[in-house]
Amino acid sequence: MRVVVDQDLCGTTGQCVLTLPGTFRQREPDGVAEVCVATVPQALHAAVRLAASQCPVAAIRVIESDAGDDERASADPAPSPAEAERHAAKDQRKHEDTMGRFEGKVAVVTGAGAGIGKACALAIAREGGRVVVADIDRSAAIACTTQIAAEAGHALALAMDIADAQAVAALFETAERHFGGVDLLVNNASAMHLTPRDRAILDLDLAVWDQTMATNLRGTLLCCRQAIPRMIARGGGAIVNMSSCQGLSGDTAQTSYAASKAAMNMLSASLATQYGHAQIRCNAVAPGLVMTKRLLAKLDECMQRHLRRHQLLPRVGRPEDVAALVAFLLSDDAAFITGQVVCIDGGMLAHVPTYADGGNSRAARPAGDTAEAAAAPRC
């Protein structure tokens, strides 16, 4: 036995390679020298494996037996440290590609029984997150968790009203007890049942104002107050508050709703400012026309046509569109984004006021906007 520097084999100068005459076979086309430990004295096995492990370009492959080329080809080689590191990095990248962005994370999503909230809960669960599905409608919450379970996800359904401080506290205590903590929060619950009575200022019933604020704004605040200490205990977290384009522009009605969403934008900025040092990020998402089943039931064809005329993109939004944005903002992909209000409105607030009166006359009309409808009186 002798130790030599074999530049032709190793491709590097100064690298010591164990050479045992008659035991190495040069394999083509990879140029790797193969050694069968079965042909080497027992006393030299450790030296053979050491030599193979020290070669930085995996120029030596160790096999256990000499049963033929087929078995040698399938034998498990002893990789060099460099090769092992390359394989480990490759395996890690493969693992990261296949695992979800929310593996090991626990999320609480309010108003998750339907619409945007349900889409957010599903999106988080599909990427490995464990989700507490909270909704005032028990059957809707259970239906959402059933769908998550059917897709091999993990979820817990809880029926509760976020305007109730005790119910909110119980929600987060249950999340912590069941899943071990809270990392992510989506404040989506909103008093949508009040919007038909949410009128202009002089016509507004103050009870509608108070109830809207209690749910939309105070409920969001209560959830944040419960989530923040739990996130701090786990080293940080991310919050997305569901705002609205109506919190960014005036309207002829929806006074309470709009005011609550505008206040939510500032609540989000305040939270981001106050707890960024604790690695807690908070952003608000402001959807435009997102056609949920509930909204579709409330908008007649005339109003739908009117709203679609103001969209720069030739379709209305879908709950899944918003969920994709929420998932991004919750994930480490958005690790340096906080304190922002992000519109997802198909361009509804991006254009000049006269756009719908003629600025889009050359654009293709949205699906369902027929020539007859286009010629009809505008409403």
Long-range contacts (C-beta under 8 A, 24 or more apart in sequence): 1-44, 1-47, 9-33, 9-59, 9-60, 10-55, 10-56, 10-57, 10-59, 11-57, 11-59, 12-56, 12-57, 15-54, 15-55, 15-56, 16-51, 16-54, 17-51, 17-54, 17-55, 17-59, 17-60, 18-47, 18-48, 18-50, 18-51, 18-60, 20-44, 20-48, 24-60, 27-61, 31-59, 32-58, 32-59, 32-60, 32-61, 33-59, 33-60, 33-61, 34-60, 34-61, 34-62, 34-63, 34-72, 35-60, 35-61, 35-62, 35-63, 36-62, 36-63, 36-64, 36-65, 36-66, 36-72, 37-62, 37-63, 37-64, 38-64, 38-65, 38-66, 39-66, 49-78, 52-77, 52-78, 52-80, 53-78, 53-79, 53-80, 53-81, 54-80, 54-81, 55-80, 56-80, 56-81, 56-82, 57-82, 57-83, 58-82, 58-83, 99-128, 100-126, 100-127, 100-128, 100-129, 101-127, 101-128, 101-327, 101-331, 101-332, 101-333, 102-127, 102-128, 102-129, 102-184, 102-327, 102-330, 102-331, 103-127, 103-128, 103-129, 104-128, 105-129, 105-130, 105-183, 105-184, 106-130, 106-131, 106-132, 106-175, 106-179, 106-180, 106-181, 106-182, 106-183, 106-184, 107-131, 107-132, 107-182, 107-183, 107-184, 107-185, 107-186, 107-330, 108-132, 108-134, 108-171, 108-172, 108-175, 108-182, 108-184, 108-185, 108-186, 108-223, 108-227, 109-133, 109-134, 109-185, 109-186, 109-188, 110-134, 110-135, 110-162, 110-186, 110-187, 110-188, 110-189, 110-219, 110-223, 111-135, 111-136, 111-162, 111-188, 111-189, 111-190, 111-242, 112-141, 112-144, 112-186, 112-188, 113-137, 113-139, 113-140, 113-141, 113-143, 113-144, 114-140, 114-144, 114-292, 114-293, 114-294, 115-290, 115-292, 115-293, 115-294, 115-295, 115-319, 116-188, 116-242, 116-287, 116-290, 116-292, 116-319, 116-322, 116-323, 117-186, 117-188, 117-189, 117-242, 118-144, 118-319, 119-318, 119-319, 119-320, 119-322, 119-323, 120-186, 120-188, 120-322, 120-323, 120-326, 120-327, 121-148, 121-155, 121-186, 122-147, 122-148, 122-151, 122-153, 122-323, 123-320, 123-323, 123-324, 123-326, 123-327, 124-184, 124-186, 124-327, 124-330, 125-151, 125-153, 125-154, 125-155, 126-151, 126-153, 127-327, 127-331, 129-184, 130-154, 130-155, 130-156, 130-179, 131-155, 131-156, 132-156, 132-158, 132-171, 132-174, 132-175, 132-178, 132-179, 133-157, 133-158, 134-158, 134-159, 134-160, 134-162, 134-171, 134-189, 135-159, 135-160, 135-189, 136-160, 136-161, 136-189, 154-179, 161-215, 161-219, 162-189, 162-215, 162-219, 162-220, 162-222, 162-223, 163-211, 163-214, 163-215, 163-218, 163-219, 165-222, 168-219, 168-222, 168-223, 168-226, 169-226, 171-223, 171-226, 172-223, 172-226, 172-227, 172-230, 176-230, 181-230, 181-233, 181-234, 182-227, 182-230, 182-231, 182-234, 182-237, 183-231, 183-234, 183-237, 183-238, 184-237, 184-238, 184-239, 184-330, 185-223, 185-224, 185-227, 185-231, 185-237, 185-238, 185-239, 185-240, 186-239, 186-240, 186-242, 186-326, 186-330, 187-219, 187-220, 187-223, 187-224, 187-239, 187-240, 187-241, 187-242, 187-264, 188-242, 189-215, 189-219, 189-220, 190-215, 190-216, 190-242, 190-257, 191-215, 191-216, 191-257, 192-294, 194-256, 194-257, 195-254, 195-257, 195-298, 196-298, 198-253, 198-254, 198-255, 198-256, 198-257, 199-253, 199-255, 200-252, 200-253, 200-255, 201-255, 204-255, 204-256, 208-256, 209-255, 209-256, 209-259, 212-256, 212-257, 212-260, 213-256, 213-259, 213-260, 216-257, 216-260, 216-261, 216-264, 217-260, 217-263, 217-264, 217-267, 220-264, 220-267, 221-267, 224-267, 224-271, 224-282, 228-271, 228-275, 228-278, 228-280, 231-278, 231-280, 232-275, 232-278, 232-280, 235-279, 236-278, 236-279, 236-280, 236-281, 237-279, 237-280, 237-281, 238-280, 238-281, 238-282, 238-329, 238-330, 238-331, 238-334, 239-268, 239-271, 239-280, 239-281, 239-282, 239-283, 240-282, 240-283, 240-284, 240-285, 240-326, 240-329, 240-330, 241-267, 241-268, 241-282, 241-283, 241-284, 241-285, 242-284, 242-285, 242-287, 243-268, 243-284, 243-285, 243-286, 243-341, 244-286, 244-287, 245-286, 245-287, 245-288, 245-343, 245-345, 245-348, 245-349, 247-286, 248-286, 248-341, 248-343, 248-349, 249-349, 261-286, 265-341, 268-339, 268-341, 269-339, 269-341, 272-338, 272-339, 273-339, 276-338, 276-339, 281-329, 281-334, 281-335, 281-337, 281-338, 282-338, 282-339, 283-329, 283-334, 283-337, 283-338, 283-339, 283-340, 283-341, 283-342, 284-340, 284-341, 284-342, 285-322, 285-325, 285-326, 285-329, 285-341, 285-342, 285-344, 286-341, 286-342, 286-343, 286-344, 286-345, 287-317, 287-322, 287-344, 287-345, 288-317, 288-343, 288-344, 288-345, 288-346, 288-348, 288-349, 289-316, 289-317, 289-345, 289-346, 289-348, 290-316, 290-317, 290-318, 290-319, 290-321, 290-322, 290-344, 291-316, 291-317, 291-318, 292-319, 301-373, 302-379, 303-379, 305-369, 305-373, 305-379, 306-378, 306-379, 307-348, 308-366, 308-369, 309-356, 309-360, 309-369, 310-348, 310-351, 310-355, 310-356, 311-345, 311-346, 311-347, 311-348, 311-366, 312-346, 312-347, 312-348, 312-350, 312-351, 312-355, 312-360, 313-346, 313-347, 314-363, 314-364, 314-365, 314-366, 314-367, 315-346, 315-366, 315-367, 316-346, 316-366, 317-344, 317-345, 317-346
